[in-house]
Amino acid sequence: MIKLIDQMKDLINNALENGCPCVLATAAPDGEPDIGFKGSMMVFDDESLAYWERTKRQHLKNITANPKVVVLFRDGKSKAAWRFHGLAEVHETGAVRDQVMARTVPAELEKDPERKGAAVVIKLDKVTNMGGQVLQSR
């Protein structure tokens, strides 16, 4: 069962402000990996992460073709570190998009003044530590 703990919620929801934004890893259909920071990553609910996809470039292309992703979080101060494995779903319109946009940190939303971005929700299948030990799974 996946149920993100309060420490995860607090650290991830404040990751950009604390100087340790999450890193998203995706893969194209041919297997070519892509990795990048997502300053808007948040805990969406007890079993999902979400972020505001404002660039609509390679990560979005990869997710559309292959929804399997990994999100890496590490906070050097607290020594907390996790990998979140799941399936990403893109929301270009609708209530979920509006909810994610409303919760996106202002620093990231300001980079999308016309609000052309999309919400990406990652339903988690497992959470692991840096050693690969499964901490939670569906």
N, C-alpha and C positions, 0 to 999 in steps of 0.2 A: 504494500500500500504506500502510495506517495502522500505525504503530508509535510509540507515545508515547515520547518521550525521557526520560531520567532527570531532567532539569531540570523538565520538566512534572510528572512524578510527585511529585517532592519539593515543588515549590511548591503544587500543587493539594492534595496530601494534608495540607499544613500551612497552607492558606490562611486558615482561620478563626483559628487561633492567631496568625498573622502579621498579622491585621487586614485581610485582603483577600479576603473570601469570594467565591465564584463567583456569577454572576448568570445565572439561567435565563430564557429567553424562549420563550413558547409562544403559540399562536393558537387561538382557538375556531373552530368550523366556519364561523361567519359572518365570520371574519377579524379579530375583535376581539383585539388583542394583550394579553398579560399578561407582566409581568416581575417578578422578585423574587430576593432573595438566597437561596442554598442553602448554609448553613454546613456541611452534612454532605457536600458534593460530594467525591468521591474518584476516583482512577484505579482502576478495577475490574480491568482487564487491559490488555494492550498496545494494544487498539483500542476500549476502552469506558470511559466514565465511569459513575458511579453515585451515588445519594444516597438518604437516608432521607426519605420523604415522610410527615411526621407530621401535617400539617394536614389533608390530604385535601380541599382546597378547589379553587380555580379551576385551578391548574396540573394537578392530577390529572384534573379534568374535561376540560381541553383536551387533555392527552396521550391520554386514552382515545378522544377523537373525532378527533384529529389528532396523530399521534406525531412530527411533524417539530419539532425544537427546536434552539435555539442556546444554548450556554453561553459566557459571556464571563468571561475571567480577566485580571486586570491587577494586577501588583505594582509599586507605585511605587518601592520600594527597588531592586529588580533591573532595573527597566524591562522586565521580561518581560510580554508581553501576547499572548493568543491568543483566537480564536473557534473553538469546537468545534461542528460541525454534524452532526446525526445523527437517528436514530430511537429514540424512547424506548419501553421496554416495562415495564409494571408487573407486579410479582411480589407478590401479596397473601399467598401461602403458599409453602412449599417451601424447597429448599436454597439457591437464589439469594437469597431474602429473608433467610434465616438468615446467609448469608455477608456480605451488605451490613450487616445489623444488627450483626454482630460487629465490623465494621470502622468503624462510625460513631463519630465523635468523641464522647466522653462528654458534652460540653456540649450537644450536640444531642439525644442519646439521653435525657438527663435530662428533657427537655421532653416526653417521651412515656413516662411511668412505667409505663403499662399495656401498652406495646409494641403499640399498635394500628396503627402505621404500616405502610407498604408500601415495598418496595425498588423503585427505578426505575433501570433500566440503559439507558444511551444508547450504542447501537452507532454509532460514528462513521463518517461518509461522507467528511468532509474536515476539515482544520484549516487555518485562515487566520490571517494576521496582521491588524493593525488596518487596514491599507490594502486588505484584501481579497485579497491575494496568496495563492494556494493553496500551502501548505507541504507538505501530505500529502493524499492522496485514495485512496479505495478503487478 
